[in-house]
């Protein structure tokens, strides 16, 4: 069985891990900070770009959809090895940064929705 879309997934993963390591160094943490998230973001952006511009054929789209479905359980398994109890005992920084991240994400929802509505209006 041929597996399509793996090259794009691998490239996004490598770039995401490198950026996560660089971000960890920038904030003074000896860990990868957000590398898998960066990889997922790049995969979404590049696959949508490839579909829109026609350089990603149907087989590659199906392969990326398969690996995207497999990606979520892998991320959950990877996060399960994190020591959450030690992070919470380490101080309020972990809780505060989590709350700030959620608040920022919620703040971007109306902005993204506004762009989505504007794009729908242009199509009509």
Backbone torsions as a table, in degrees:
resi	resn	phi	psi	omega
1	UNK	NA	128.6	177.5
2	UNK	-80.7	140.5	179.2
3	UNK	-112.8	116.1	-177.5
4	UNK	-101.4	149.3	176.4
5	UNK	89.0	-3.1	-176.5
6	UNK	-69.5	-34.7	179.9
7	UNK	-62.8	-42.8	177.9
8	UNK	-65.1	-42.7	178.2
9	UNK	-62.0	-45.3	-179.3
10	UNK	-64.2	-42.1	179.1
11	UNK	-63.2	-42.7	178.5
12	UNK	-64.1	-39.8	-179.9
13	UNK	-64.7	-45.3	-179.0
14	UNK	-63.2	-46.2	179.5
15	UNK	-63.5	-40.8	179.0
16	UNK	-64.1	-41.8	179.5
17	UNK	-66.5	-41.4	178.0
18	UNK	-62.6	-45.5	178.2
19	UNK	-64.1	-38.5	177.4
20	UNK	-63.2	-40.2	176.4
21	UNK	-65.6	-42.7	178.0
22	UNK	-64.1	-39.4	178.2
23	UNK	-66.1	-38.7	176.4
24	UNK	-61.3	-42.6	177.6
25	UNK	-64.5	-40.2	-178.2
26	UNK	-64.0	-35.3	-179.7
27	UNK	-94.4	1.3	175.3
28	UNK	81.8	29.1	180.0
29	UNK	-115.3	135.8	179.0
30	UNK	-87.8	58.9	-178.8
31	UNK	-157.5	165.3	174.8
32	UNK	-80.5	122.5	-177.0
33	UNK	-111.4	102.0	173.9
34	UNK	81.5	15.0	-176.8
35	UNK	-61.7	-43.4	179.9
36	UNK	-68.0	-36.9	176.4
37	UNK	-64.1	-42.8	175.6
38	UNK	-60.4	-42.4	-179.5
39	UNK	-62.1	-43.5	179.1
40	UNK	-64.0	-41.5	179.3
41	UNK	-62.8	-45.8	178.3
42	UNK	-62.9	-39.3	179.6
43	UNK	-63.6	-42.3	178.3
44	UNK	-64.0	-48.5	-177.7
45	UNK	-64.3	-45.5	-177.9
46	UNK	-70.3	-37.3	179.3
47	UNK	-69.1	-39.4	175.6
48	UNK	-64.6	-40.6	178.1
49	UNK	-63.6	-42.2	179.4
50	UNK	-65.5	-37.7	177.1
51	UNK	-67.4	-44.7	-178.5
52	UNK	-64.1	-36.2	-176.2
53	UNK	-97.5	1.1	171.8
54	UNK	79.3	9.1	179.2
55	UNK	-94.5	3.5	177.4
56	UNK	-115.8	104.9	-175.1
57	UNK	-74.7	174.8	-174.4
58	UNK	-61.9	-40.2	-179.9
59	UNK	-64.3	-41.9	178.1
60	UNK	-66.0	-39.3	177.1
61	UNK	-61.5	-42.4	178.3
62	UNK	-65.2	-39.6	177.9
63	UNK	-64.6	-41.7	178.7
64	UNK	-66.5	-39.1	177.3
65	UNK	-62.2	-40.4	177.6
66	UNK	-61.8	-50.5	-177.6
67	UNK	-68.9	-29.8	175.3
68	UNK	-64.7	-39.6	177.7
69	UNK	-66.7	-32.9	178.8
70	UNK	-78.1	-22.6	-173.3
71	UNK	-67.1	-40.1	-176.6
72	UNK	-62.2	-49.0	176.6
73	UNK	-61.7	-32.2	178.5
74	UNK	-66.7	-42.4	178.9
75	UNK	-64.5	-40.3	177.7
76	UNK	-62.9	-43.0	178.6
77	UNK	-63.8	-39.7	178.7
78	UNK	-66.2	-39.0	-178.5
79	UNK	-74.1	-20.4	-179.7
80	UNK	-70.3	-17.3	179.0
81	UNK	-86.6	-5.4	178.7
82	UNK	-72.4	145.5	-178.4
83	UNK	-92.0	87.4	-176.4
84	UNK	-68.1	-38.3	-178.8
85	UNK	-62.1	-43.2	178.5
86	UNK	-65.6	-36.6	178.6
87	UNK	-65.3	-40.8	179.8
88	UNK	-70.8	-34.1	177.0
89	UNK	-72.8	-21.3	-177.6
90	UNK	-68.9	-13.0	178.4
91	UNK	134.4	175.9	-177.6
92	UNK	-74.6	-4.9	-179.0
93	UNK	-62.1	-40.6	-179.6
94	UNK	-64.4	-44.6	179.9
95	UNK	-67.4	-43.5	-179.8
96	UNK	-63.1	-43.6	-179.8
97	UNK	-67.5	-35.0	175.5
98	UNK	-64.4	-43.9	179.4
99	UNK	-65.8	-40.0	178.5
100	UNK	-65.3	-41.7	178.3
101	UNK	-60.8	-43.2	178.5
102	UNK	-66.2	-41.6	179.8
103	UNK	-63.5	-41.7	178.7
104	UNK	-65.1	-41.6	178.7
105	UNK	-62.0	-43.9	177.9
106	UNK	-64.2	-34.7	-179.7
107	UNK	-67.2	-28.9	-179.1
108	UNK	-81.6	-12.7	-178.4
109	UNK	-59.8	-49.6	179.2
110	UNK	-64.3	-32.6	179.6
111	UNK	-67.1	-45.8	179.1
112	UNK	-65.6	-39.6	178.7
113	UNK	-63.4	-37.1	179.1
114	UNK	-64.9	-43.1	176.7
115	UNK	-64.7	-36.7	-180.0
116	UNK	-65.8	-42.4	178.2
117	UNK	-65.7	-38.7	179.6
118	UNK	-66.1	-36.9	179.1
119	UNK	-68.0	-36.9	178.7
120	UNK	-67.0	-36.9	178.9
121	UNK	-66.0	-35.8	179.5
122	UNK	-67.3	-34.4	-178.3
123	UNK	-67.4	-37.1	-179.3
124	UNK	-68.1	NA	NA
